[in-house]
């Protein structure tokens, strides 16, 4: 990969080499309590110079311009102060794709990849000749609809996605990511509160599945979160009320009207919320009694899938 910054220096006094920057960056972060100081200093410089990490290590003696070196130190100071690395670089990897993120959206976590993988399995059970229509509630930067649409696009299958978010900033970022991965024709974006944008006859009984990773942090949990999360990520994308389940109540009550008979509701949940969310689903009476749960990488409860009974609501 050719990078103009790495041409031989004509004025060494104004430049530093990659190895020096990595060593000094690691030391600065380590002194300020950053656990993965070496990896993070490498990651920041990788994004800044648009180089693979392995190439940085192989080209440690190559010079970096003073302008780029100054930017690197700015980024390191931000990270030292607790600013999330994803907001500094402007990107987060999700399902092998580099998504643009900003301080206006929740940073996607690896746990949500498990939700996406479970939904992909459900879609693959739908006959290929049948057009698939899905809804994502709380789209954020668009990782769920974009990752799923991109996966099936590679397989030659079109997914018709409708994604909703209350935040206009989040929707702009979602569209940017959809366009980045050539999925903008698969996804329709709606601004509004939960399912309110879909209260139209055309959307009733229209979706094979509704997916959501809603805010589910309780007030008690909020106080125990790290400063990196609590001080920098948007509270509206995290807080789910006193017990963290306020959004589930609305989604579970209203989603059956929009699901096809036999359609699924797939929810990411907090690790202590399985029982209360399951009880909401069973109490609804429109979902099948059998509820599927799945776990995260630490074997904590992380998601619930429920199926609408084979009946049509009007």
BALOBA-1460 file (C-alpha; in Angstrom, 3 decimals):
// residues 314
<rec num="1" residu="x" x="0.000" y="0.000" z="0.000"/>
<rec num="2" residu="x" x="1.571" y="3.288" z="-1.094"/>
<rec num="3" residu="x" x="1.504" y="6.089" z="1.481"/>
<rec num="4" residu="x" x="3.013" y="9.466" z="0.509"/>
<rec num="5" residu="x" x="3.909" y="10.190" z="4.147"/>
<rec num="6" residu="x" x="6.541" y="7.484" z="4.076"/>
<rec num="7" residu="x" x="8.843" y="9.018" z="1.511"/>
<rec num="8" residu="x" x="12.385" y="9.599" z="2.695"/>
<rec num="9" residu="x" x="12.686" y="12.703" z="4.819"/>
<rec num="10" residu="x" x="14.297" y="15.858" z="3.437"/>
<rec num="11" residu="x" x="14.142" y="17.615" z="6.799"/>
<rec num="12" residu="x" x="14.643" y="15.064" z="9.596"/>
<rec num="13" residu="x" x="14.390" y="17.712" z="12.345"/>
<rec num="14" residu="x" x="10.695" y="18.199" z="11.573"/>
<rec num="15" residu="x" x="9.813" y="14.501" z="11.460"/>
<rec num="16" residu="x" x="9.774" y="11.466" z="13.708"/>
<rec num="17" residu="x" x="9.844" y="7.839" z="12.713"/>
<rec num="18" residu="x" x="6.984" y="5.389" z="13.227"/>
<rec num="19" residu="x" x="8.906" y="3.423" z="15.874"/>
<rec num="20" residu="x" x="9.547" y="6.521" z="18.005"/>
<rec num="21" residu="x" x="5.915" y="7.545" z="17.907"/>
<rec num="22" residu="x" x="4.729" y="4.052" z="18.855"/>
<rec num="23" residu="x" x="7.166" y="3.812" z="21.782"/>
<rec num="24" residu="x" x="6.343" y="7.262" z="23.128"/>
<rec num="25" residu="x" x="2.624" y="6.751" z="22.587"/>
<rec num="26" residu="x" x="2.663" y="3.469" z="24.462"/>
<rec num="27" residu="x" x="4.536" y="5.067" z="27.372"/>
<rec num="28" residu="x" x="2.138" y="8.023" z="27.584"/>
<rec num="29" residu="x" x="-0.949" y="5.803" z="27.655"/>
<rec num="30" residu="x" x="0.572" y="3.322" z="30.094"/>
<rec num="31" residu="x" x="1.490" y="6.087" z="32.537"/>
<rec num="32" residu="x" x="-2.132" y="7.218" z="32.468"/>
<rec num="33" residu="x" x="-3.612" y="3.828" z="33.285"/>
<rec num="34" residu="x" x="-4.618" y="2.625" z="29.815"/>
<rec num="35" residu="x" x="-4.482" y="-1.183" z="30.082"/>
<rec num="36" residu="x" x="-3.875" y="-1.973" z="26.415"/>
<rec num="37" residu="x" x="-1.447" y="0.892" z="25.877"/>
<rec num="38" residu="x" x="0.686" y="-0.856" z="23.271"/>
<rec num="39" residu="x" x="-2.250" y="-2.028" z="21.143"/>
<rec num="40" residu="x" x="-4.070" y="1.300" z="21.380"/>
<rec num="41" residu="x" x="-1.029" y="3.381" z="20.410"/>
<rec num="42" residu="x" x="-0.599" y="1.061" z="17.424"/>
<rec num="43" residu="x" x="-4.294" y="1.274" z="16.508"/>
<rec num="44" residu="x" x="-4.360" y="5.077" z="16.647"/>
<rec num="45" residu="x" x="-1.302" y="5.423" z="14.404"/>
<rec num="46" residu="x" x="-2.719" y="2.808" z="12.047"/>
<rec num="47" residu="x" x="-5.890" y="4.834" z="11.523"/>
<rec num="48" residu="x" x="-3.988" y="8.114" z="11.298"/>
<rec num="49" residu="x" x="-1.569" y="6.901" z="8.610"/>
<rec num="50" residu="x" x="-4.139" y="4.624" z="6.934"/>
<rec num="51" residu="x" x="-1.766" y="1.676" z="7.227"/>
<rec num="52" residu="x" x="-2.203" y="-1.866" z="8.451"/>
<rec num="53" residu="x" x="-0.771" y="-2.507" z="11.909"/>
<rec num="54" residu="x" x="1.624" y="-5.133" z="10.598"/>
<rec num="55" residu="x" x="3.012" y="-2.604" z="8.090"/>
<rec num="56" residu="x" x="3.670" y="-0.119" z="10.881"/>
<rec num="57" residu="x" x="5.703" y="-2.707" z="12.735"/>
<rec num="58" residu="x" x="7.646" y="-3.652" z="9.626"/>
<rec num="59" residu="x" x="8.372" y="-0.018" z="8.752"/>
<rec num="60" residu="x" x="9.268" y="1.352" z="12.175"/>
<rec num="61" residu="x" x="12.171" y="3.371" z="10.738"/>
<rec num="62" residu="x" x="10.003" y="5.268" z="8.216"/>
<rec num="63" residu="x" x="9.494" y="8.987" z="8.948"/>
<rec num="64" residu="x" x="6.164" y="10.672" z="9.727"/>
<rec num="65" residu="x" x="5.563" y="14.324" z="8.923"/>
<rec num="66" residu="x" x="5.373" y="16.837" z="11.754"/>
<rec num="67" residu="x" x="1.718" y="17.555" z="10.897"/>
<rec num="68" residu="x" x="0.751" y="13.895" z="11.312"/>
<rec num="69" residu="x" x="2.931" y="13.519" z="14.414"/>
<rec num="70" residu="x" x="1.157" y="16.506" z="15.994"/>
<rec num="71" residu="x" x="-2.246" y="14.969" z="15.229"/>
<rec num="72" residu="x" x="-1.083" y="11.682" z="16.765"/>
<rec num="73" residu="x" x="-0.206" y="13.451" z="20.015"/>
<rec num="74" residu="x" x="-3.596" y="15.169" z="20.034"/>
<rec num="75" residu="x" x="-5.265" y="11.788" z="19.707"/>
<rec num="76" residu="x" x="-3.105" y="10.327" z="22.483"/>
<rec num="77" residu="x" x="-4.026" y="13.181" z="24.835"/>
<rec num="78" residu="x" x="-7.718" y="12.625" z="24.092"/>
<rec num="79" residu="x" x="-7.336" y="8.923" z="24.837"/>
<rec num="80" residu="x" x="-5.376" y="9.681" z="28.010"/>
<rec num="81" residu="x" x="-8.348" y="11.728" z="29.219"/>
<rec num="82" residu="x" x="-10.685" y="8.760" z="28.708"/>
<rec num="83" residu="x" x="-12.183" y="9.690" z="25.337"/>
<rec num="84" residu="x" x="-13.258" y="6.423" z="23.628"/>
<rec num="85" residu="x" x="-10.831" y="5.333" z="20.952"/>
<rec num="86" residu="x" x="-13.712" y="4.769" z="18.496"/>
<rec num="87" residu="x" x="-14.741" y="8.423" z="18.738"/>
<rec num="88" residu="x" x="-11.138" y="9.498" z="18.160"/>
<rec num="89" residu="x" x="-10.627" y="7.407" z="15.029"/>
<rec num="90" residu="x" x="-14.232" y="7.738" z="13.899"/>
<rec num="91" residu="x" x="-14.598" y="4.001" z="13.284"/>
<rec num="92" residu="x" x="-15.612" y="0.739" z="14.944"/>
<rec num="93" residu="x" x="-15.224" y="-2.758" z="13.523"/>
<rec num="94" residu="x" x="-18.446" y="-4.784" z="13.539"/>
<rec num="95" residu="x" x="-18.902" y="-8.144" z="11.826"/>
<rec num="96" residu="x" x="-15.671" y="-7.519" z="9.921"/>
<rec num="97" residu="x" x="-16.890" y="-4.156" z="8.573"/>
<rec num="98" residu="x" x="-15.472" y="-0.739" z="9.499"/>
<rec num="99" residu="x" x="-18.436" y="1.410" z="10.551"/>
<rec num="100" residu="x" x="-18.236" y="5.174" z="10.897"/>
<rec num="101" residu="x" x="-19.198" y="6.266" z="14.419"/>
<rec num="102" residu="x" x="-19.466" y="9.603" z="16.202"/>
<rec num="103" residu="x" x="-20.086" y="10.948" z="19.696"/>
<rec num="104" residu="x" x="-23.800" y="11.162" z="18.787"/>
<rec num="105" residu="x" x="-24.251" y="7.378" z="18.768"/>
<rec num="106" residu="x" x="-23.675" y="4.446" z="21.077"/>
<rec num="107" residu="x" x="-20.496" y="2.534" z="20.190"/>
<rec num="108" residu="x" x="-21.463" y="-0.913" z="18.803"/>
<rec num="109" residu="x" x="-20.344" y="-3.841" z="20.983"/>
<rec num="110" residu="x" x="-19.300" y="-7.373" z="20.108"/>
<rec num="111" residu="x" x="-22.371" y="-8.705" z="21.950"/>
<rec num="112" residu="x" x="-24.616" y="-7.256" z="19.255"/>
<rec num="113" residu="x" x="-22.754" y="-9.331" z="16.670"/>
<rec num="114" residu="x" x="-24.294" y="-12.384" z="18.381"/>
<rec num="115" residu="x" x="-27.773" y="-10.897" z="17.904"/>
<rec num="116" residu="x" x="-27.003" y="-10.343" z="14.205"/>
<rec num="117" residu="x" x="-25.731" y="-13.908" z="13.815"/>
<rec num="118" residu="x" x="-28.925" y="-15.290" z="15.374"/>
<rec num="119" residu="x" x="-31.083" y="-13.168" z="13.069"/>
<rec num="120" residu="x" x="-29.120" y="-14.323" z="10.019"/>
<rec num="121" residu="x" x="-29.925" y="-17.938" z="10.983"/>
<rec num="122" residu="x" x="-33.630" y="-17.073" z="11.138"/>
<rec num="123" residu="x" x="-33.565" y="-15.354" z="7.751"/>
<rec num="124" residu="x" x="-31.848" y="-18.350" z="6.181"/>
<rec num="125" residu="x" x="-34.835" y="-20.460" z="7.240"/>
<rec num="126" residu="x" x="-37.156" y="-18.305" z="5.096"/>
<rec num="127" residu="x" x="-37.554" y="-19.739" z="1.564"/>
<rec num="128" residu="x" x="-35.189" y="-17.957" z="-0.833"/>
<rec num="129" residu="x" x="-37.958" y="-17.105" z="-3.276"/>
<rec num="130" residu="x" x="-39.840" y="-15.190" z="-0.550"/>
<rec num="131" residu="x" x="-38.985" y="-11.452" z="-0.235"/>
<rec num="132" residu="x" x="-37.793" y="-10.680" z="3.299"/>
<rec num="133" residu="x" x="-38.878" y="-7.537" z="5.150"/>
<rec num="134" residu="x" x="-37.291" y="-6.568" z="8.474"/>
<rec num="135" residu="x" x="-37.438" y="-3.712" z="10.961"/>
<rec num="136" residu="x" x="-34.668" y="-2.412" z="13.239"/>
<rec num="137" residu="x" x="-35.749" y="-0.284" z="16.203"/>
<rec num="138" residu="x" x="-33.037" y="2.072" z="17.470"/>
<rec num="139" residu="x" x="-30.713" y="1.938" z="14.486"/>
<rec num="140" residu="x" x="-27.874" y="4.022" z="15.928"/>
<rec num="141" residu="x" x="-25.052" y="4.022" z="13.373"/>
<rec num="142" residu="x" x="-26.829" y="1.284" z="11.423"/>
<rec num="143" residu="x" x="-24.761" y="-1.780" z="12.262"/>
<rec num="144" residu="x" x="-27.697" y="-4.219" z="12.405"/>
<rec num="145" residu="x" x="-29.444" y="-3.400" z="9.095"/>
<rec num="146" residu="x" x="-26.197" y="-2.733" z="7.238"/>
<rec num="147" residu="x" x="-24.393" y="-5.866" z="8.464"/>
<rec num="148" residu="x" x="-27.370" y="-8.102" z="7.649"/>
<rec num="149" residu="x" x="-28.055" y="-6.457" z="4.284"/>
<rec num="150" residu="x" x="-24.376" y="-6.644" z="3.354"/>
<rec num="151" residu="x" x="-24.181" y="-10.328" z="4.316"/>
<rec num="152" residu="x" x="-27.125" y="-11.302" z="2.120"/>
<rec num="153" residu="x" x="-26.159" y="-8.920" z="-0.683"/>
<rec num="154" residu="x" x="-22.987" y="-10.982" z="-1.132"/>
<rec num="155" residu="x" x="-25.211" y="-14.049" z="-1.458"/>
<rec num="156" residu="x" x="-27.396" y="-12.371" z="-4.046"/>
<rec num="157" residu="x" x="-30.407" y="-12.019" z="-1.759"/>
<rec num="158" residu="x" x="-32.219" y="-8.721" z="-1.288"/>
<rec num="159" residu="x" x="-33.378" y="-7.754" z="2.209"/>
<rec num="160" residu="x" x="-35.939" y="-4.968" z="2.549"/>
<rec num="161" residu="x" x="-35.047" y="-3.205" z="5.804"/>
<rec num="162" residu="x" x="-36.816" y="-0.404" z="7.665"/>
<rec num="163" residu="x" x="-34.662" y="1.268" z="10.337"/>
<rec num="164" residu="x" x="-35.936" y="3.782" z="12.869"/>
<rec num="165" residu="x" x="-34.204" y="6.063" z="15.347"/>
<rec num="166" residu="x" x="-35.262" y="9.087" z="17.357"/>
<rec num="167" residu="x" x="-31.979" y="10.882" z="16.603"/>
<rec num="168" residu="x" x="-31.536" y="12.626" z="13.251"/>
<rec num="169" residu="x" x="-27.753" y="12.558" z="13.781"/>
<rec num="170" residu="x" x="-27.862" y="8.782" z="14.191"/>
<rec num="171" residu="x" x="-29.916" y="8.385" z="11.020"/>
<rec num="172" residu="x" x="-27.483" y="10.516" z="9.008"/>
<rec num="173" residu="x" x="-24.659" y="8.279" z="10.200"/>
<rec num="174" residu="x" x="-26.712" y="5.152" z="9.444"/>
<rec num="175" residu="x" x="-27.265" y="6.322" z="5.892"/>
<rec num="176" residu="x" x="-23.573" y="7.124" z="5.547"/>
<rec num="177" residu="x" x="-22.702" y="3.578" z="6.579"/>
<rec num="178" residu="x" x="-25.366" y="2.084" z="4.319"/>
<rec num="179" residu="x" x="-23.891" y="3.978" z="1.395"/>
<rec num="180" residu="x" x="-20.348" y="2.999" z="2.480"/>
<rec num="181" residu="x" x="-21.264" y="-0.667" z="2.072"/>
<rec num="182" residu="x" x="-23.567" y="-0.167" z="-0.928"/>
<rec num="183" residu="x" x="-26.729" y="-1.113" z="0.995"/>
<rec num="184" residu="x" x="-28.580" y="2.207" z="0.730"/>
<rec num="185" residu="x" x="-31.131" y="0.675" z="-1.639"/>
<rec num="186" residu="x" x="-31.920" y="-2.053" z="0.892"/>
<rec num="187" residu="x" x="-32.667" y="0.196" z="3.852"/>
<rec num="188" residu="x" x="-35.421" y="2.762" z="4.430"/>
<rec num="189" residu="x" x="-34.689" y="5.148" z="7.298"/>
<rec num="190" residu="x" x="-37.391" y="6.621" z="9.529"/>
<rec num="191" residu="x" x="-37.044" y="9.225" z="12.264"/>
<rec num="192" residu="x" x="-39.329" y="8.727" z="15.227"/>
<rec num="193" residu="x" x="-40.004" y="7.171" z="18.589"/>
<rec num="194" residu="x" x="-39.880" y="3.359" z="18.509"/>
<rec num="195" residu="x" x="-42.754" y="2.023" z="16.344"/>
<rec num="196" residu="x" x="-44.672" y="5.280" z="15.881"/>
<rec num="197" residu="x" x="-43.432" y="5.873" z="12.289"/>
<rec num="198" residu="x" x="-45.027" y="2.561" z="11.274"/>
<rec num="199" residu="x" x="-48.584" y="3.232" z="12.359"/>
<rec num="200" residu="x" x="-49.873" y="2.948" z="8.801"/>
<rec num="201" residu="x" x="-51.960" y="0.218" z="7.249"/>
<rec num="202" residu="x" x="-49.169" y="-0.717" z="4.815"/>
<rec num="203" residu="x" x="-46.928" y="-1.794" z="7.695"/>
<rec num="204" residu="x" x="-49.423" y="-3.938" z="9.606"/>
<rec num="205" residu="x" x="-48.549" y="-7.660" z="9.440"/>
<rec num="206" residu="x" x="-45.748" y="-6.697" z="7.024"/>
<rec num="207" residu="x" x="-42.483" y="-7.797" z="8.652"/>
<rec num="208" residu="x" x="-40.829" y="-11.197" z="8.902"/>
<rec num="209" residu="x" x="-38.850" y="-9.941" z="11.857"/>
<rec num="210" residu="x" x="-38.367" y="-7.000" z="14.205"/>
<rec num="211" residu="x" x="-34.942" y="-6.539" z="15.755"/>
<rec num="212" residu="x" x="-33.852" y="-4.200" z="18.516"/>
<rec num="213" residu="x" x="-30.938" y="-3.488" z="20.798"/>
<rec num="214" residu="x" x="-32.722" y="-0.851" z="22.873"/>
<rec num="215" residu="x" x="-31.258" y="1.144" z="25.779"/>
<rec num="216" residu="x" x="-31.250" y="-1.280" z="28.724"/>
<rec num="217" residu="x" x="-28.990" y="0.179" z="31.414"/>
<rec num="218" residu="x" x="-30.789" y="0.670" z="34.743"/>
<rec num="219" residu="x" x="-30.187" y="3.688" z="36.977"/>
<rec num="220" residu="x" x="-28.247" y="1.498" z="39.402"/>
<rec num="221" residu="x" x="-26.037" y="0.112" z="36.650"/>
<rec num="222" residu="x" x="-25.469" y="3.606" z="35.240"/>
<rec num="223" residu="x" x="-23.696" y="4.711" z="38.411"/>
<rec num="224" residu="x" x="-21.334" y="1.740" z="38.206"/>
<rec num="225" residu="x" x="-20.342" y="2.208" z="34.553"/>
<rec num="226" residu="x" x="-16.812" y="3.264" z="33.692"/>
<rec num="227" residu="x" x="-16.183" y="6.973" z="33.154"/>
<rec num="228" residu="x" x="-15.315" y="6.194" z="29.535"/>
<rec num="229" residu="x" x="-18.916" y="5.082" z="28.934"/>
<rec num="230" residu="x" x="-20.797" y="7.317" z="31.365"/>
<rec num="231" residu="x" x="-19.053" y="10.580" z="30.494"/>
<rec num="232" residu="x" x="-18.722" y="10.235" z="26.747"/>
<rec num="233" residu="x" x="-21.397" y="7.993" z="25.223"/>
<rec num="234" residu="x" x="-24.923" y="9.435" z="24.776"/>
<rec num="235" residu="x" x="-27.077" y="8.638" z="27.808"/>
<rec num="236" residu="x" x="-30.264" y="8.461" z="25.697"/>
<rec num="237" residu="x" x="-28.777" y="5.479" z="23.845"/>
<rec num="238" residu="x" x="-28.005" y="3.630" z="27.072"/>
<rec num="239" residu="x" x="-30.519" y="4.388" z="29.825"/>
<rec num="240" residu="x" x="-33.624" y="2.201" z="29.878"/>
<rec num="241" residu="x" x="-35.438" y="3.589" z="32.913"/>
<rec num="242" residu="x" x="-35.400" y="2.648" z="36.581"/>
<rec num="243" residu="x" x="-34.931" y="-1.088" z="35.927"/>
<rec num="244" residu="x" x="-33.618" y="-0.794" z="32.381"/>
<rec num="245" residu="x" x="-36.686" y="-2.397" z="30.766"/>
<rec num="246" residu="x" x="-38.895" y="0.556" z="29.809"/>
<rec num="247" residu="x" x="-38.309" y="0.204" z="26.069"/>
<rec num="248" residu="x" x="-38.951" y="-3.549" z="26.065"/>
<rec num="249" residu="x" x="-42.436" y="-2.981" z="27.420"/>
<rec num="250" residu="x" x="-43.440" y="-0.759" z="24.481"/>
<rec num="251" residu="x" x="-41.702" y="-2.887" z="21.839"/>
<rec num="252" residu="x" x="-43.272" y="-6.130" z="23.092"/>
<rec num="253" residu="x" x="-46.754" y="-4.585" z="23.342"/>
<rec num="254" residu="x" x="-46.733" y="-2.925" z="19.919"/>
<rec num="255" residu="x" x="-44.574" y="-5.148" z="17.679"/>
<rec num="256" residu="x" x="-47.116" y="-7.972" z="17.097"/>
<rec num="257" residu="x" x="-49.305" y="-5.658" z="14.995"/>
<rec num="258" residu="x" x="-46.456" y="-5.248" z="12.514"/>
<rec num="259" residu="x" x="-45.198" y="-8.842" z="12.395"/>
<rec num="260" residu="x" x="-46.384" y="-11.377" z="9.883"/>
<rec num="261" residu="x" x="-47.996" y="-14.501" z="11.421"/>
<rec num="262" residu="x" x="-45.096" y="-16.586" z="12.689"/>
<rec num="263" residu="x" x="-42.730" y="-13.591" z="12.502"/>
<rec num="264" residu="x" x="-39.963" y="-13.144" z="15.062"/>
<rec num="265" residu="x" x="-39.009" y="-10.494" z="17.601"/>
<rec num="266" residu="x" x="-35.263" y="-10.552" z="18.370"/>
<rec num="267" residu="x" x="-34.034" y="-8.474" z="21.301"/>
<rec num="268" residu="x" x="-30.670" y="-7.882" z="22.898"/>
<rec num="269" residu="x" x="-31.015" y="-7.724" z="26.688"/>
<rec num="270" residu="x" x="-28.957" y="-6.934" z="29.755"/>
<rec num="271" residu="x" x="-27.455" y="-9.975" z="31.470"/>
<rec num="272" residu="x" x="-29.938" y="-9.750" z="34.383"/>
<rec num="273" residu="x" x="-33.083" y="-9.075" z="32.357"/>
<rec num="274" residu="x" x="-33.999" y="-12.455" z="30.869"/>
<rec num="275" residu="x" x="-36.701" y="-13.282" z="33.411"/>
<rec num="276" residu="x" x="-38.481" y="-9.939" z="33.407"/>
<rec num="277" residu="x" x="-38.408" y="-9.569" z="29.591"/>
<rec num="278" residu="x" x="-39.529" y="-13.182" z="29.122"/>
<rec num="279" residu="x" x="-42.434" y="-12.536" z="31.483"/>
<rec num="280" residu="x" x="-43.448" y="-9.511" z="29.422"/>
<rec num="281" residu="x" x="-43.484" y="-11.626" z="26.273"/>
<rec num="282" residu="x" x="-45.500" y="-14.449" z="27.845"/>
<rec num="283" residu="x" x="-47.922" y="-11.972" z="29.371"/>
<rec num="284" residu="x" x="-48.564" y="-10.441" z="25.974"/>
<rec num="285" residu="x" x="-50.498" y="-13.487" z="24.807"/>
<rec num="286" residu="x" x="-49.762" y="-12.975" z="21.106"/>
<rec num="287" residu="x" x="-46.376" y="-14.678" z="21.090"/>
<rec num="288" residu="x" x="-45.749" y="-18.412" z="21.190"/>
<rec num="289" residu="x" x="-44.959" y="-19.828" z="24.637"/>
<rec num="290" residu="x" x="-41.582" y="-21.096" z="23.481"/>
<rec num="291" residu="x" x="-38.951" y="-18.371" z="23.846"/>
<rec num="292" residu="x" x="-35.392" y="-18.785" z="22.563"/>
<rec num="293" residu="x" x="-32.563" y="-17.252" z="24.598"/>
<rec num="294" residu="x" x="-28.911" y="-16.898" z="23.669"/>
<rec num="295" residu="x" x="-25.728" y="-15.987" z="25.500"/>
<rec num="296" residu="x" x="-22.744" y="-13.703" z="25.037"/>
<rec num="297" residu="x" x="-19.087" y="-14.718" z="24.957"/>
<rec num="298" residu="x" x="-19.007" y="-14.857" z="28.776"/>
<rec num="299" residu="x" x="-22.085" y="-17.110" z="28.891"/>
<rec num="300" residu="x" x="-24.264" y="-14.308" z="30.246"/>
<rec num="301" residu="x" x="-27.870" y="-14.007" z="29.045"/>
<rec num="302" residu="x" x="-27.732" y="-11.590" z="26.133"/>
<rec num="303" residu="x" x="-30.729" y="-12.065" z="23.872"/>
<rec num="304" residu="x" x="-34.302" y="-13.293" z="23.477"/>
<rec num="305" residu="x" x="-36.212" y="-14.392" z="20.377"/>
<rec num="306" residu="x" x="-40.003" y="-14.736" z="20.429"/>
<rec num="307" residu="x" x="-42.367" y="-15.773" z="17.639"/>
<rec num="308" residu="x" x="-45.776" y="-14.321" z="16.924"/>
<rec num="309" residu="x" x="-48.564" y="-16.863" z="16.914"/>
<rec num="310" residu="x" x="-49.850" y="-17.859" z="13.518"/>
<rec num="311" residu="x" x="-52.600" y="-15.284" z="13.452"/>
<rec num="312" residu="x" x="-53.125" y="-11.965" z="11.702"/>
<rec num="313" residu="x" x="-53.834" y="-8.803" z="13.681"/>
<rec num="314" residu="x" x="-55.945" y="-5.970" z="12.274"/>
